[in-house]
């Protein structure tokens, strides 16, 4: 078991337990410095936000969001052991009314509503098909911010119906902030 520290908000410096990586579990959470920087830039959008955390892994992005006054977090993670660890952290931090985790493959999940912020942090070798992006688009508002973490920008092709509005490179990873495009009605 490892521990991750929450970097801001009312849960500042609280720690969550994470599973150790093995053949079945490969969790690669963003380090404290990167998370703190990203959440500082997202802060104005987090207050009362409904957050979707896809490929939740450790769940740290959801905990950071709740700590900074997001209204709710829905995490989707297919690994049952990882979901159990997130559930335990939710319970330990008494966030049961704000944070839900669902043990399901992201590609088979039907999004029940729209979200203000969507985190997409897939395994580095996973290709996200256009159907996935179509489903993501259906879960967005015009103001939705999508944070996508990828291993390498050259391997990324911008999905239709989205615009890149910010890009950050950190050593071995890239963070892309996307906004949905909507047809204008004239």
Secondary structure, DSSP 8 states (H G I E B T S, - for coil): -EEEE--SGGGTT-EEEE----SS-------HHHHHHHHHHHHHHHTT-EEEEES-TT-HHHHHHHHTT-SEEEEEES-HHHHHHHHHHHHHTT-TTTEEEEES-GGG----S-EEEEEE---TT----HHHHHHHHHTEEEEEEEEEEES-GGG----TTEEEEEEEEETTEEEEEEEE------
